[in-house]
Amino acid sequence: MASSEALKEKLAKLQIEFEEFKDSCTEYEESLENELAEKAKKLEETLVKCRDAEHNLEIMKGKYQKNEAEISKLQTEIESLKKRIRSFEQQKYELEHLNDQWEKSARILEYSKTMLEEKLYHAEENAIMYKEELEELSQTKQVEMQRLKDQYQELKQELIHIEVSPPPCEKLQRRSPTPSLKHTVEHTITIPISRSNSKNPSRAVSRKGSFDENASRQSVKVLITFRPPTSSETWDQQVLAIDETTIQIKEKNKESKNFEFEKIFVPGTTTETVFQDIEESVFKLISGGNACIIAYGQTGSGKTYTMNGIISLALKKLEELITEDYDVSLQCIEIYNEQLKNLLSEDPFSKNWKETLAKAEMKLSNDWRSKSWEMVQKAISRRTTKFTECNERSSRSHAIVWFTITGPTGVGKVQFVDLAGSERIGKSQAVGETLKEALLINKSLSALQDVISALENRQKHIPYRNSMLTQILQPTLGGSESIVTMIMNCSPSMDSLNETMCTLALGSRVKAVDLGFFIRKNLVTKEVERTLTLLEKERSEKNSLLRTLDKLQRDLESYQIALKDKDNKIAILNNRIKQREKDNATRKIDTFLIFNKHKKKKSRYEESDIRVGSLSPTNLVSPTSVKGSRIPTLVNLKITKKKTMTSK
Ligand SMILES: Nc1ncnc2c1ncn2[C@@H]1O[C@H](COP(=O)(O)OP(=O)(O)OP(=O)(O)O)[C@@H](O)[C@H]1O
């Protein structure tokens, strides 16, 4: 019984203990549930944060990608800018190199200029010396000639005396040193040195005898024509006085200059009047002779005007003279920059002048009378013209209208030559291509002068081959059956005074009478011949010196212009270099600014990168755990940075 009582008691105790345990379990369960609820709440909060962080991460990623694209764009820009800088630097280097070269050539040119000036100075000195010597010599010769003239008069008197009362044979033999005395005297010329028009030695010579006076005297005929002044030009007749045989130039503070010619056509003379002196050439053509009519002068002096008038009048004359027994052919050609063009066709310029010339010959049919002038006009209108400082429509080429007439008396040729302007290069203000063109014009005009001088001096070698112009003119220029007429066209304008003087000086030189040749043909005295040979030598030396001087002056001018041209180019290049340097500096500043901007962006990006990295869902730590940052950090978040970024 006692044991059951004890058991009951034990049971009651256990029940109480159980109840207590049950209570504590319930309590514990409650506390666990509370704790669980709290944890779940916290988890919920963390998940929300995570989602926010993921969202932020997405935004950051977007920004990062945008920044990355921008950075690569900037990098490309930087690369291209660097490339441009490099190319500018290369250009700058090249320009500097070019500048050096220009400077070097300028120095060389300067040196050649000095040398040329020195040569010119010596040539001028020589020319003065020769001139003085020549003047002295010519005075001596004049005395000598006077003596000869007196001798001749004496001989003539004696001859008259002999003819009136024939002496015994022995007497004649004694008086006459050679059996041909009578013959000699008959063929001797009268040399009236102090004739009224002795100003011009060509007309100061008259003769009796059987040889052809014109053949020796008129090898080259020089006509001077002045066109009327235009409305914009002034002609001061006190400074430039023109009459029919003399031109006097009286510039202020300068020695006055006189030029004398056989024929001077004053301003306002008609082309018909000028043509009267050329008509002879057309007649010569009909009888199988040759003629060359050349218009020379500065740009705008009226060469084309005169030549066109003369061609049209010559054609009219030919129409009257030529019968159906004659064949007529025409060539209209243009020489430009040492190239030839057939103006009767659309063919381009060619260097092969012989072939072009052969092709250019056009045989005219029987109705040529009505067509030839029209054809010539059409051809002339095709000439190369340009605007220059001196003429609005300046012919920059030499034009030749060439008629060949084949008839019963032989083949006659006439060349009408309208030369390109002879103005000095400095005046035309030519540069570059135009300068080259002007130099070639000058070269061919010099070659023409040389040929004419050689013809006048009866030189053995005539330098036709020195230019295309002279080669083409060879058939009519020179030769005993040829009449050469040079029409020296001048402008009366005060602005063109220097050019007019050059043209007139050339005219005088061309017309310098070949007195020596003329007299030697008729006098047989050895002493006179020797003296004349000397005189002729002196004259040809003087002429050659004057030509050299003229050439040197032209060369000097060309060099000066070329130098100026180069100086201008150097100045332009220097300006360009300066501008490029300025541009480079601006670009460098721009690049620097872009670079700084890019640098700022990069550091901002790196900062955001660090922030994104701190928002790891697995390693979420309390804000206080990240040093110096109050933003939660995501650790082990796998953002793969591009290599380029990490390397930067
Ligand atoms: N005798 C003249 N009478 C009236 N006007 C003239 C005379 N000569 C020339 N002229 C005028 O002067 C101007 C220049 O003449 P032209 O073109 O013949 O000169 P150019 O020497 O041939 O020049 P370029 O060498 O440049 O060709 C033209 O307007 C022309 O009509």
The ligand as an ORCA input file, in Angstrom:
! r2SCAN-3c Opt
* xyz 0 1
  N      46.176    102.661   -135.965
  C      45.196    102.494   -135.057
  N      44.116    103.281   -135.081
  C      43.138    103.122   -134.163
  N      43.159    102.200   -133.156
  C      44.194    101.394   -133.113
  C      45.284    101.493   -134.045
  N      46.189    100.554   -133.708
  C      45.700     99.901   -132.647
  N      44.515    100.394   -132.284
  C      43.700     99.928   -131.147
  O      44.567     99.692   -130.040
  C      44.206     98.493   -129.335
  C      45.377     97.524   -129.256
  O      45.711     97.143   -130.580
  P      46.178     95.687   -130.957
  O      45.362     94.630   -130.301
  O      46.310     95.634   -132.430
  O      47.604     95.696   -130.255
  P      48.729     94.554   -130.291
  O      50.031     95.238   -130.414
  O      48.393     93.531   -131.327
  O      48.601     93.955   -128.845
  P      49.044     92.472   -128.346
  O      50.495     92.310   -128.573
  O      48.723     92.475   -126.890
  O      48.214     91.516   -129.122
  C      43.007     97.899   -130.079
  O      41.842     98.293   -129.419
  C      43.079     98.551   -131.454
  O      41.786     98.699   -132.032
*
